[in-house]
Amino acid sequence: MRVFKFGGASVKDADGIKNVVEVLKETGHSNTLLVISAMGKTTNAMEAIVDAYFDNKSAIASKVSDIVEYHTAILNDLFQNPQHSVYREIKVLIDEVNGFLAWNKSPNYNFVYDQVVGYGELLATTIVSAYFEEIGLKNNWLDVRNYIKTDSNYRDTTVSWDKTQKNVSKINKDILNITQGFLGSDDNNFTTTLGREGSDYTAAILAYCLNATSVTIWKDVPGVLNADPRYFKETQLLNNISYREAIELAFYGASVIHPKTLQPLQGKEIPLHVKSFVNPKNNGTTVGKGVGIAPKVPCFIVKKNQVLMKLSSLDFSFIVEDSMSELFKLFHEHKMKVDLIQNSAISFSVCVDNKFGGLEPLLNRLKSKYKVMHQEGVSLYTIRHFDANALESLQNGHEILLEQRGKETVQLVVK
């Protein structure tokens, strides 16, 4: 069995969905499971609903209406019959969102986020599945929440592998299956999410449990490039990458592959292909066992809107193991992802990602024990397999706030 993942860009409109059909015609679709993300920027729109729920409830209705209008336009382009059952199915899903927002009593932002935002994937897969049936492409729509079980750490859950394996083993491999990325459920059957951009991880989880022959991530780029073309010029396609190298790139923030995706695939040596849904005949990039990276060129990664903190002990005492343990516990409690650390005897510098908005309460805790300086809005650049030219290209025109260099990798925090 193969697992294909199509992201939001590939199904952002009716033409995109029709193109998915063309990809399946090119590749075949028997013994295939499709993992599909929310359409276009729907996840952002769903997040706006959650924010309105907490900050401005009067804005909820218009934001829900925007989502209905967007998906209805796609339906109208795909289906000639305005009485098609898919219109009712979409209305049911929207009613569920409104119903939850009406009866929910939980003040937990992360819980509310997971119950609302995941409807983007449910809407997308419902439309795609119905369109496939409309054109004679038989398929089985699966609610992934019935298969991937997790803990209750909302917005960043951990998979319960034994339960998930038992559930996924029941999937019929002989037909075309369509399911959602990004989602799971806890023991109380509340929706959980696997982290932003987690659909790649979903594909890997399902592939692992199904003993799939391969996973293919279909993107709007030719494959894995040595740099993000949004931020760097003259990018190069990487033809082959080892699991280890891909994990390194993902760890440092390469956006083309979700950081958790490679671990389950490596465990069973399931190859990962990253290919273009625009040119499906092209080879793209293969991630698997073997040579580190080909061609071997410098790889550039940037993470923007980071926070650089420098902590110093108030009494000039050493920052040692106990202090470090306490600091990392605080980072974990406030959901701060640590991307770089550097320490001396009496100071500790750290670059973190404030993606869950925990910075202010964290700073308040830290200031009770440390002298704290922090700078927001910095960028963290990482170069794998760097050379002098690659390093110089980043140093020119930037104020270097922190540099850390190893044998294969250099990291720069810049303003």
KOLPATOR-782635 format. One record per residue (C-alpha): x, y, z; residue number from 1; residue in one letter. Coordinates in steps of 0.001 Angstrom, whole numbers. Each point is the difference from the previous one (the first is absolute). Layout:
{xx->X; yy->Y; zz->Z; i->NUM; aa->A}
...
This chain:
{xx->0; yy->0; zz->0; i->1; aa->M}
{xx->1105; yy->3554; zz->-748; i->2; aa->R}
{xx->-749; yy->3163; zz->1951; i->3; aa->V}
{xx->-372; yy->3309; zz->-1856; i->4; aa->F}
{xx->-210; yy->3324; zz->1812; i->5; aa->K}
{xx->-1483; yy->3059; zz->-1696; i->6; aa->F}
{xx->431; yy->3326; zz->1780; i->7; aa->G}
{xx->-2260; yy->3031; zz->44; i->8; aa->G}
{xx->1594; yy->1568; zz->-3086; i->9; aa->A}
{xx->-889; yy->-3040; zz->-2107; i->10; aa->S}
{xx->-3723; yy->164; zz->858; i->11; aa->V}
{xx->-446; yy->3770; zz->395; i->12; aa->K}
{xx->-2656; yy->176; zz->-2747; i->13; aa->D}
{xx->-1992; yy->-2114; zz->-2438; i->14; aa->A}
{xx->2827; yy->-85; zz->-2537; i->15; aa->D}
{xx->2349; yy->-1271; zz->2685; i->16; aa->G}
{xx->-2356; yy->-2855; zz->886; i->17; aa->I}
{xx->-366; yy->-883; zz->-3675; i->18; aa->K}
{xx->3800; yy->-22; zz->-243; i->19; aa->N}
{xx->168; yy->-2527; zz->2858; i->20; aa->V}
{xx->-2112; yy->-2256; zz->-2215; i->21; aa->V}
{xx->2518; yy->470; zz->-2818; i->22; aa->E}
{xx->2847; yy->-923; zz->2358; i->23; aa->V}
{xx->-1848; yy->-3178; zz->973; i->24; aa->L}
{xx->-565; yy->-841; zz->-3669; i->25; aa->K}
{xx->3752; yy->380; zz->-547; i->26; aa->E}
{xx->1073; yy->-2027; zz->3042; i->27; aa->T}
{xx->-2904; yy->-2410; zz->376; i->28; aa->G}
{xx->-2265; yy->-36; zz->3051; i->29; aa->H}
{xx->-502; yy->-3621; zz->1026; i->30; aa->S}
{xx->1243; yy->-946; zz->3468; i->31; aa->N}
{xx->430; yy->3683; zz->795; i->32; aa->T}
{xx->-875; yy->2110; zz->3026; i->33; aa->L}
{xx->-285; yy->3764; zz->-467; i->34; aa->L}
{xx->719; yy->2337; zz->2905; i->35; aa->V}
{xx->-1426; yy->3428; zz->-775; i->36; aa->I}
{xx->499; yy->3329; zz->1775; i->37; aa->S}
{xx->-2413; yy->2894; zz->397; i->38; aa->A}
{xx->-574; yy->1947; zz->-3207; i->39; aa->M}
{xx->2200; yy->3015; zz->-682; i->40; aa->G}
{xx->232; yy->2267; zz->3050; i->41; aa->K}
{xx->-2969; yy->-1564; zz->1804; i->42; aa->T}
{xx->2066; yy->-865; zz->3076; i->43; aa->T}
{xx->845; yy->3678; zz->438; i->44; aa->N}
{xx->-3691; yy->849; zz->-377; i->45; aa->A}
{xx->-922; yy->-2605; zz->2610; i->46; aa->M}
{xx->2608; yy->1423; zz->2367; i->47; aa->E}
{xx->-1621; yy->3411; zz->-440; i->48; aa->A}
{xx->-3295; yy->-1503; zz->1204; i->49; aa->I}
{xx->1691; yy->-1312; zz->3135; i->50; aa->V}
{xx->1581; yy->3397; zz->670; i->51; aa->D}
{xx->-3384; yy->1687; zz->-474; i->52; aa->A}
{xx->-1580; yy->-2467; zz->2426; i->53; aa->Y}
{xx->2329; yy->1202; zz->2738; i->54; aa->F}
{xx->426; yy->3651; zz->-958; i->55; aa->D}
{xx->-3006; yy->1176; zz->-2021; i->56; aa->N}
{xx->-2968; yy->-2376; zz->-155; i->57; aa->K}
{xx->-1993; yy->2409; zz->-2174; i->58; aa->S}
{xx->2460; yy->-706; zz->-2838; i->59; aa->A}
{xx->-503; yy->-3777; zz->13; i->60; aa->I}
{xx->-2991; yy->-58; zz->-2333; i->61; aa->A}
{xx->1715; yy->1976; zz->-2767; i->62; aa->S}
{xx->3150; yy->-2115; zz->231; i->63; aa->K}
{xx->-2012; yy->-3224; zz->-230; i->64; aa->V}
{xx->-1883; yy->1519; zz->-2916; i->65; aa->S}
{xx->3288; yy->650; zz->-1804; i->66; aa->D}
{xx->882; yy->-3694; zz->269; i->67; aa->I}
{xx->-3443; yy->-1069; zz->-1218; i->68; aa->V}
{xx->239; yy->2375; zz->-2959; i->69; aa->E}
{xx->3466; yy->-1244; zz->-966; i->70; aa->Y}
{xx->-950; yy->-3677; zz->69; i->71; aa->H}
{xx->-3372; yy->602; zz->-1661; i->72; aa->T}
{xx->1741; yy->1666; zz->-2932; i->73; aa->A}
{xx->2147; yy->-3106; zz->-433; i->74; aa->I}
{xx->-3090; yy->-2222; zz->228; i->75; aa->L}
{xx->-1773; yy->2064; zz->-2648; i->76; aa->N}
{xx->2973; yy->-420; zz->-2339; i->77; aa->D}
{xx->113; yy->-3762; zz->514; i->78; aa->L}
{xx->-3662; yy->-1048; zz->114; i->79; aa->F}
{xx->-2675; yy->894; zz->-2551; i->80; aa->Q}
{xx->-2853; yy->-1076; zz->2277; i->81; aa->N}
{xx->-578; yy->2549; zz->2820; i->82; aa->P}
{xx->-2034; yy->-2677; zz->1816; i->83; aa->Q}
{xx->2962; yy->-2397; zz->192; i->84; aa->H}
{xx->283; yy->-1661; zz->3411; i->85; aa->S}
{xx->3469; yy->1452; zz->545; i->86; aa->V}
{xx->-1550; yy->3431; zz->628; i->87; aa->Y}
{xx->-1924; yy->-1468; zz->2937; i->88; aa->R}
{xx->3111; yy->-1783; zz->1277; i->89; aa->E}
{xx->1921; yy->3283; zz->12; i->90; aa->I}
{xx->-2877; yy->1732; zz->1824; i->91; aa->K}
{xx->53; yy->-2711; zz->2672; i->92; aa->V}
{xx->3713; yy->593; zz->593; i->93; aa->L}
{xx->-475; yy->3772; zz->242; i->94; aa->I}
{xx->-2915; yy->-530; zz->2405; i->95; aa->D}
{xx->2296; yy->-2135; zz->2160; i->96; aa->E}
{xx->2517; yy->2860; zz->204; i->97; aa->V}
{xx->-2713; yy->2482; zz->990; i->98; aa->N}
{xx->-1483; yy->-2488; zz->2453; i->99; aa->G}
{xx->3306; yy->-554; zz->1749; i->100; aa->F}
{xx->633; yy->3730; zz->315; i->101; aa->L}
{xx->-3490; yy->430; zz->1485; i->102; aa->A}
{xx->184; yy->-2697; zz->2676; i->103; aa->W}
{xx->3686; yy->-96; zz->862; i->104; aa->N}
{xx->866; yy->1050; zz->3549; i->105; aa->K}
{xx->3731; yy->-707; zz->-41; i->106; aa->S}
{xx->2282; yy->3050; zz->326; i->107; aa->P}
{xx->2939; yy->-2045; zz->-1330; i->108; aa->N}
{xx->1106; yy->1638; zz->-3260; i->109; aa->Y}
{xx->1892; yy->-3072; zz->-1199; i->110; aa->N}
{xx->-3019; yy->-2250; zz->563; i->111; aa->F}
{xx->-2332; yy->2350; zz->-1861; i->112; aa->V}
{xx->2583; yy->363; zz->-2786; i->113; aa->Y}
{xx->99; yy->-3734; zz->-639; i->114; aa->D}
{xx->-3787; yy->-401; zz->10; i->115; aa->Q}
{xx->-455; yy->2780; zz->-2579; i->116; aa->V}
{xx->3035; yy->183; zz->-2270; i->117; aa->V}
{xx->-92; yy->-3630; zz->-1110; i->118; aa->G}
{xx->-3270; yy->580; zz->-1836; i->119; aa->Y}
{xx->2058; yy->1417; zz->-2858; i->120; aa->G}
{xx->1234; yy->-3515; zz->-766; i->121; aa->E}
{xx->-3478; yy->-1509; zz->428; i->122; aa->L}
{xx->-1475; yy->2498; zz->-2467; i->123; aa->L}
{xx->2774; yy->-602; zz->-2545; i->124; aa->A}
{xx->-172; yy->-3785; zz->39; i->125; aa->T}
{xx->-3802; yy->-15; zz->-122; i->126; aa->T}
{xx->67; yy->2102; zz->-3174; i->127; aa->I}
{xx->2829; yy->-1955; zz->-1650; i->128; aa->V}
{xx->-1585; yy->-3363; zz->787; i->129; aa->S}
{xx->-3387; yy->1106; zz->-1363; i->130; aa->A}
{xx->1566; yy->1369; zz->-3189; i->131; aa->Y}
{xx->1907; yy->-3218; zz->-587; i->132; aa->F}
{xx->-3264; yy->-1949; zz->312; i->133; aa->E}
{xx->-1683; yy->2459; zz->-2355; i->134; aa->E}
{xx->2511; yy->-758; zz->-2768; i->135; aa->I}
{xx->-57; yy->-3744; zz->626; i->136; aa->G}
{xx->3118; yy->-292; zz->2165; i->137; aa->L}
{xx->-1185; yy->-2301; zz->2792; i->138; aa->K}
{xx->1514; yy->704; zz->3377; i->139; aa->N}
{xx->-422; yy->-513; zz->3725; i->140; aa->N}
{xx->-120; yy->3123; zz->2209; i->141; aa->W}
{xx->1595; yy->-613; zz->3393; i->142; aa->L}
{xx->-177; yy->2167; zz->3122; i->143; aa->D}
{xx->3624; yy->-113; zz->1095; i->144; aa->V}
{xx->-1028; yy->783; zz->3578; i->145; aa->R}
{xx->-1326; yy->-3550; zz->226; i->146; aa->N}
{xx->3441; yy->-1362; zz->-840; i->147; aa->Y}
{xx->2759; yy->2228; zz->1417; i->148; aa->I}
{xx->-242; yy->95; zz->3793; i->149; aa->K}
{xx->2025; yy->2434; zz->2084; i->150; aa->T}
{xx->404; yy->1461; zz->3454; i->151; aa->D}
{xx->-1854; yy->3182; zz->1007; i->152; aa->S}
{xx->2832; yy->2498; zz->-456; i->153; aa->N}
{xx->-2075; yy->2116; zz->-2353; i->154; aa->Y}
{xx->1722; yy->1648; zz->-2994; i->155; aa->R}
{xx->3151; yy->-2105; zz->448; i->156; aa->D}
{xx->-1081; yy->-3523; zz->815; i->157; aa->T}
{xx->1954; yy->-3217; zz->299; i->158; aa->T}
{xx->-1229; yy->-3023; zz->-1933; i->159; aa->V}
{xx->-1146; yy->-3092; zz->1895; i->160; aa->S}
{xx->1645; yy->-2446; zz->-2363; i->161; aa->W}
{xx->-1485; yy->-3286; zz->1253; i->162; aa->D}
{xx->-3581; yy->1289; zz->-189; i->163; aa->K}
{xx->650; yy->1635; zz->-3351; i->164; aa->T}
{xx->1542; yy->-3147; zz->-1448; i->165; aa->Q}
{xx->-3003; yy->-2082; zz->1069; i->166; aa->K}
{xx->-2425; yy->2469; zz->-1604; i->167; aa->N}
{xx->1924; yy->575; zz->-3238; i->168; aa->V}
{xx->370; yy->-3738; zz->-573; i->169; aa->S}
{xx->-3764; yy->-113; zz->-683; i->170; aa->K}
{xx->265; yy->2259; zz->-3080; i->171; aa->I}
{xx->-861; yy->-1726; zz->-3261; i->172; aa->N}
{xx->3150; yy->242; zz->-2107; i->173; aa->K}
{xx->-1632; yy->-1146; zz->-3232; i->174; aa->D}
{xx->-1788; yy->3256; zz->-839; i->175; aa->I}
{xx->731; yy->3701; zz->-254; i->176; aa->L}
{xx->-289; yy->1518; zz->3476; i->177; aa->N}
{xx->-245; yy->3714; zz->779; i->178; aa->I}
{xx->662; yy->1436; zz->3441; i->179; aa->T}
{xx->1100; yy->3130; zz->1806; i->180; aa->Q}
{xx->3443; yy->1151; zz->1043; i->181; aa->G}
{xx->882; yy->1787; zz->3235; i->182; aa->F}
{xx->-2685; yy->-1633; zz->2188; i->183; aa->L}
{xx->-388; yy->-2675; zz->2626; i->184; aa->G}
{xx->-2109; yy->-539; zz->3113; i->185; aa->S}
{xx->604; yy->-659; zz->3673; i->186; aa->D}
{xx->-1546; yy->-2627; zz->2275; i->187; aa->D}
{xx->-3063; yy->2208; zz->502; i->188; aa->N}
{xx->-387; yy->258; zz->-3796; i->189; aa->N}
{xx->709; yy->3712; zz->-22; i->190; aa->F}
{xx->1852; yy->1129; zz->-3106; i->191; aa->T}
{xx->3736; yy->541; zz->340; i->192; aa->T}
{xx->2503; yy->1428; zz->-2459; i->193; aa->T}
{xx->3536; yy->-1112; zz->-778; i->194; aa->L}
{xx->1543; yy->3472; zz->-291; i->195; aa->G}
{xx->-190; yy->2585; zz->-2779; i->196; aa->R}
{xx->820; yy->-1512; zz->-3408; i->197; aa->E}
{xx->-523; yy->-3440; zz->1563; i->198; aa->G}
{xx->-1582; yy->-1677; zz->-3033; i->199; aa->S}
{xx->3394; yy->-1336; zz->-1120; i->200; aa->D}
{xx->290; yy->-1658; zz->3401; i->201; aa->Y}
{xx->-3469; yy->-1492; zz->-431; i->202; aa->T}
{xx->1111; yy->-1588; zz->-3254; i->203; aa->A}
{xx->3056; yy->-1477; zz->1712; i->204; aa->A}
{xx->-2028; yy->-1369; zz->2921; i->205; aa->I}
{xx->-2462; yy->-1719; zz->-2321; i->206; aa->L}
{xx->2792; yy->-1287; zz->-2248; i->207; aa->A}
{xx->1805; yy->-1504; zz->2978; i->208; aa->Y}
{xx->-3119; yy->-1736; zz->1294; i->209; aa->C}
{xx->-967; yy->-1254; zz->-3473; i->210; aa->L}
{xx->3522; yy->-1143; zz->-920; i->211; aa->N}
{xx->-319; yy->2187; zz->-3081; i->212; aa->A}
{xx->2402; yy->-337; zz->-2901; i->213; aa->T}
{xx->534; yy->3775; zz->-214; i->214; aa->S}
{xx->-1240; yy->3444; zz->976; i->215; aa->V}
{xx->-248; yy->2805; zz->-2552; i->216; aa->T}
{xx->-458; yy->3614; zz->1026; i->217; aa->I}
{xx->-1367; yy->2025; zz->-2917; i->218; aa->W}
{xx->1168; yy->3627; zz->80; i->219; aa->K}
{xx->-31; yy->3116; zz->-2163; i->220; aa->D}
{xx->3804; yy->-199; zz->-234; i->221; aa->V}
{xx->2101; yy->-2533; zz->-1985; i->222; aa->P}
{xx->1088; yy->-1836; zz->3155; i->223; aa->G}
{xx->2259; yy->776; zz->2943; i->224; aa->V}
{xx->2075; yy->3047; zz->-849; i->225; aa->L}
{xx->3193; yy->1090; zz->1701; i->226; aa->N}
{xx->-1778; yy->3173; zz->1136; i->227; aa->A}
{xx->-3471; yy->1498; zz->189; i->228; aa->D}
{xx->-530; yy->1909; zz->-3268; i->229; aa->P}
{xx->-2086; yy->2583; zz->1863; i->230; aa->R}
{xx->3120; yy->1199; zz->1802; i->231; aa->Y}
{xx->2963; yy->-1139; zz->-2098; i->232; aa->F}
{xx->950; yy->346; zz->-3656; i->233; aa->K}
{xx->1487; yy->-2649; zz->-2304; i->234; aa->E}
{xx->-1264; yy->-3045; zz->1863; i->235; aa->T}
{xx->976; yy->-3540; zz->-1023; i->236; aa->Q}
{xx->-1990; yy->-3225; zz->-2; i->237; aa->L}
{xx->1319; yy->-2729; zz->2279; i->238; aa->L}
{xx->-433; yy->-3315; zz->-1817; i->239; aa->N}
{xx->682; yy->-2323; zz->2912; i->240; aa->N}
{xx->205; yy->473; zz->3753; i->241; aa->I}
{xx->651; yy->-2566; zz->2710; i->242; aa->S}
{xx->-2425; yy->-336; zz->2897; i->243; aa->Y}
{xx->2660; yy->1366; zz->2328; i->244; aa->R}
{xx->663; yy->3070; zz->-2121; i->245; aa->E}
{xx->-3715; yy->673; zz->-464; i->246; aa->A}
{xx->-550; yy->-244; zz->3762; i->247; aa->I}
{xx->2826; yy->2500; zz->523; i->248; aa->E}
{xx->-1523; yy->2407; zz->-2529; i->249; aa->L}
{xx->-3464; yy->-373; zz->1516; i->250; aa->A}
{xx->1367; yy->478; zz->3514; i->251; aa->F}
{xx->1557; yy->3298; zz->-993; i->252; aa->Y}
{xx->-3267; yy->1129; zz->-1537; i->253; aa->G}
{xx->-76; yy->-984; zz->-3687; i->254; aa->A}
{xx->-3674; yy->588; zz->-752; i->255; aa->S}
{xx->-420; yy->-2518; zz->-2806; i->256; aa->V}
{xx->-83; yy->-2976; zz->2392; i->257; aa->I}
{xx->-1695; yy->-56; zz->3407; i->258; aa->H}
{xx->2604; yy->-694; zz->2737; i->259; aa->P}
{xx->-1745; yy->-3125; zz->1320; i->260; aa->K}
{xx->-682; yy->-1547; zz->-3391; i->261; aa->T}
{xx->3293; yy->-1809; zz->-539; i->262; aa->L}
{xx->207; yy->-1996; zz->3230; i->263; aa->Q}
{xx->-2772; yy->-2546; zz->-672; i->264; aa->P}
{xx->1042; yy->-326; zz->-3648; i->265; aa->L}
{xx->3608; yy->-665; zz->921; i->266; aa->Q}
{xx->-1112; yy->-2643; zz->2478; i->267; aa->G}
{xx->-1349; yy->-2165; zz->-2840; i->268; aa->K}
{xx->2189; yy->1421; zz->-2776; i->269; aa->E}
{xx->-3009; yy->1322; zz->-1890; i->270; aa->I}
{xx->1231; yy->2367; zz->-2728; i->271; aa->P}
{xx->-1380; yy->3532; zz->-87; i->272; aa->L}
{xx->-456; yy->1752; zz->-3339; i->273; aa->H}
{xx->-525; yy->3748; zz->-254; i->274; aa->V}
{xx->-1402; yy->824; zz->-3430; i->275; aa->K}
{xx->-1723; yy->2756; zz->-1932; i->276; aa->S}
{xx->-3742; yy->-268; zz->-546; i->277; aa->F}
{xx->529; yy->2328; zz->-2974; i->278; aa->V}
{xx->2477; yy->-2380; zz->-1677; i->279; aa->N}
{xx->-756; yy->-3454; zz->1449; i->280; aa->P}
{xx->2220; yy->-1786; zz->-2533; i->281; aa->K}
{xx->3131; yy->1665; zz->1386; i->282; aa->N}
{xx->2057; yy->-1986; zz->2495; i->283; aa->N}
{xx->38; yy->2571; zz->2783; i->284; aa->G}
{xx->1919; yy->-915; zz->3156; i->285; aa->T}
{xx->317; yy->-3400; zz->1640; i->286; aa->T}
{xx->751; yy->-308; zz->3697; i->287; aa->V}
{xx->1222; yy->-3408; zz->1049; i->288; aa->G}
{xx->2846; yy->-2155; zz->1146; i->289; aa->K}
{xx->3365; yy->738; zz->-1550; i->290; aa->G}
{xx->2180; yy->2938; zz->-1021; i->291; aa->V}
{xx->-291; yy->3116; zz->2151; i->292; aa->G}
{xx->-968; yy->2584; zz->-2587; i->293; aa->I}
{xx->311; yy->340; zz->-3769; i->294; aa->A}
{xx->1062; yy->2374; zz->-1350; i->295; aa->P}
{xx->2004; yy->1051; zz->3037; i->296; aa->K}
{xx->-581; yy->3740; zz->126; i->297; aa->V}
{xx->-521; yy->2432; zz->2881; i->298; aa->P}
{xx->-3575; yy->-117; zz->1326; i->299; aa->C}
{xx->-1506; yy->3188; zz->1393; i->300; aa->F}
{xx->-2786; yy->102; zz->2584; i->301; aa->I}
{xx->-1551; yy->3078; zz->1585; i->302; aa->V}
{xx->-2388; yy->263; zz->2931; i->303; aa->K}
{xx->-1435; yy->3479; zz->379; i->304; aa->K}
{xx->-1671; yy->1756; zz->2946; i->305; aa->N}
{xx->2142; yy->-1750; zz->2587; i->306; aa->Q}
{xx->858; yy->1256; zz->3486; i->307; aa->V}
{xx->3600; yy->251; zz->1232; i->308; aa->L}
{xx->416; yy->-40; zz->3775; i->309; aa->M}
{xx->3126; yy->427; zz->2096; i->310; aa->K}
{xx->-252; yy->-1094; zz->3612; i->311; aa->L}
{xx->2588; yy->852; zz->2654; i->312; aa->S}
{xx->25; yy->-1062; zz->3617; i->313; aa->S}
{xx->-823; yy->2845; zz->2362; i->314; aa->L}
{xx->2841; yy->-837; zz->2377; i->315; aa->D}
{xx->2601; yy->-970; zz->-2638; i->316; aa->F}
{xx->-291; yy->-3659; zz->1017; i->317; aa->S}
{xx->577; yy->-2660; zz->-2614; i->318; aa->F}
{xx->-2823; yy->-1209; zz->-2214; i->319; aa->I}
{xx->467; yy->-3736; zz->406; i->320; aa->V}
{xx->-1980; yy->-3195; zz->-508; i->321; aa->E}
{xx->-2726; yy->747; zz->2570; i->322; aa->D}
{xx->-567; yy->3448; zz->-1487; i->323; aa->S}
{xx->-107; yy->-1367; zz->-3534; i->324; aa->M}
{xx->-2508; yy->-2664; zz->994; i->325; aa->S}
{xx->-2239; yy->2614; zz->1603; i->326; aa->E}
{xx->220; yy->2259; zz->-3056; i->327; aa->L}
{xx->-949; yy->-2720; zz->-2453; i->328; aa->F}
{xx->-2909; yy->-992; zz->2229; i->329; aa->K}
{xx->-1253; yy->3585; zz->-184; i->330; aa->L}
{xx->405; yy->68; zz->-3792; i->331; aa->F}
{xx->-2035; yy->-3198; zz->-223; i->332; aa->H}
{xx->-2737; yy->1282; zz->2321; i->333; aa->E}
{xx->-427; yy->3124; zz->-2113; i->334; aa->H}
{xx->133; yy->-1925; zz->-3312; i->335; aa->K}
{xx->3126; yy->1793; zz->-1206; i->336; aa->M}
{xx->1925; yy->-1946; zz->-2633; i->337; aa->K}
{xx->3725; yy->377; zz->574; i->338; aa->V}
{xx->1864; yy->376; zz->-3292; i->339; aa->D}
{xx->3500; yy->967; zz->1190; i->340; aa->L}
{xx->1857; yy->208; zz->3305; i->341; aa->I}
{xx->3372; yy->1394; zz->996; i->342; aa->Q}
{xx->1294; yy->289; zz->3528; i->343; aa->N}
{xx->2977; yy->1222; zz->2000; i->344; aa->S}
{xx->725; yy->-328; zz->3698; i->345; aa->A}
{xx->-2428; yy->2728; zz->1082; i->346; aa->I}
{xx->-2224; yy->591; zz->-3022; i->347; aa->S}
{xx->-2314; yy->-1969; zz->-2236; i->348; aa->F}
{xx->-1188; yy->1127; zz->-3440; i->349; aa->S}
{xx->-2926; yy->-1670; zz->-1701; i->350; aa->V}
{xx->-1933; yy->558; zz->-3229; i->351; aa->C}
{xx->-3606; yy->-1150; zz->293; i->352; aa->V}
{xx->-3148; yy->-160; zz->-2080; i->353; aa->D}
{xx->-2922; yy->1701; zz->1754; i->354; aa->N}
{xx->-2613; yy->-1746; zz->-2156; i->355; aa->K}
{xx->-2455; yy->-517; zz->2876; i->356; aa->F}
{xx->282; yy->3498; zz->1462; i->357; aa->G}
{xx->1587; yy->-1041; zz->3281; i->358; aa->G}
{xx->2761; yy->2620; zz->28; i->359; aa->L}
{xx->-1380; yy->2532; zz->2502; i->360; aa->E}
{xx->-835; yy->-2468; zz->2799; i->361; aa->P}
{xx->3341; yy->-1723; zz->-591; i->362; aa->L}
{xx->1916; yy->3277; zz->327; i->363; aa->L}
{xx->-1813; yy->755; zz->3247; i->364; aa->N}
{xx->1086; yy->-3357; zz->1413; i->365; aa->R}
{xx->3591; yy->395; zz->-1176; i->366; aa->L}
{xx->428; yy->3522; zz->1392; i->367; aa->K}
{xx->-551; yy->-1259; zz->3521; i->368; aa->S}
{xx->3308; yy->-1890; zz->-179; i->369; aa->K}
{xx->2010; yy->1434; zz->-2878; i->370; aa->Y}
{xx->991; yy->3224; zz->-1642; i->371; aa->K}
{xx->-1813; yy->-296; zz->-3314; i->372; aa->V}
{xx->601; yy->1798; zz->-3275; i->373; aa->M}
{xx->-2117; yy->-956; zz->-2967; i->374; aa->H}
{xx->-461; yy->1091; zz->-3597; i->375; aa->Q}
{xx->-3048; yy->-882; zz->-2048; i->376; aa->E}
{xx->-347; yy->-168; zz->-3772; i->377; aa->G}
{xx->3440; yy->-1468; zz->-698; i->378; aa->V}
{xx->729; yy->-2588; zz->-2703; i->379; aa->S}
{xx->1885; yy->-3262; zz->416; i->380; aa->L}
{xx->1959; yy->-1091; zz->-3065; i->381; aa->Y}
{xx->1447; yy->-3489; zz->-263; i->382; aa->T}
{xx->2396; yy->-1170; zz->-2724; i->383; aa->I}
{xx->625; yy->-3719; zz->-344; i->384; aa->R}
{xx->3196; yy->-942; zz->-1885; i->385; aa->H}
{xx->1077; yy->3625; zz->55; i->386; aa->F}
{xx->2972; yy->1433; zz->-1853; i->387; aa->D}
{xx->1628; yy->3431; zz->25; i->388; aa->A}
{xx->-2230; yy->1382; zz->-2765; i->389; aa->N}
{xx->-3179; yy->-1204; zz->1667; i->390; aa->A}
{xx->1024; yy->1498; zz->3324; i->391; aa->L}
{xx->982; yy->3303; zz->-1554; i->392; aa->E}
{xx->-3337; yy->264; zz->-1804; i->393; aa->S}
{xx->-1808; yy->74; zz->3331; i->394; aa->L}
{xx->2454; yy->2128; zz->1954; i->395; aa->Q}
{xx->-188; yy->2873; zz->-2483; i->396; aa->N}
{xx->-2733; yy->2465; zz->869; i->397; aa->G}
{xx->-1008; yy->-1605; zz->3282; i->398; aa->H}
{xx->803; yy->859; zz->3592; i->399; aa->E}
{xx->1231; yy->-3263; zz->1530; i->400; aa->I}
{xx->-1322; yy->-374; zz->3551; i->401; aa->L}
{xx->1197; yy->-3553; zz->621; i->402; aa->L}
{xx->2017; yy->-2556; zz->-1961; i->403; aa->E}
{xx->488; yy->-3687; zz->599; i->404; aa->Q}
{xx->2141; yy->-2157; zz->-2252; i->405; aa->R}
{xx->581; yy->-3735; zz->-265; i->406; aa->G}
{xx->1680; yy->-2280; zz->-2532; i->407; aa->K}
{xx->-3007; yy->-210; zz->-2352; i->408; aa->E}
{xx->-2298; yy->2751; zz->1222; i->409; aa->T}
{xx->143; yy->3697; zz->823; i->410; aa->V}
{xx->-2840; yy->1949; zz->1631; i->411; aa->Q}
{xx->-362; yy->3757; zz->93; i->412; aa->L}
{xx->-2511; yy->2047; zz->1953; i->413; aa->V}
{xx->-374; yy->3269; zz->-1875; i->414; aa->V}
{xx->-1935; yy->3229; zz->356; i->415; aa->K}
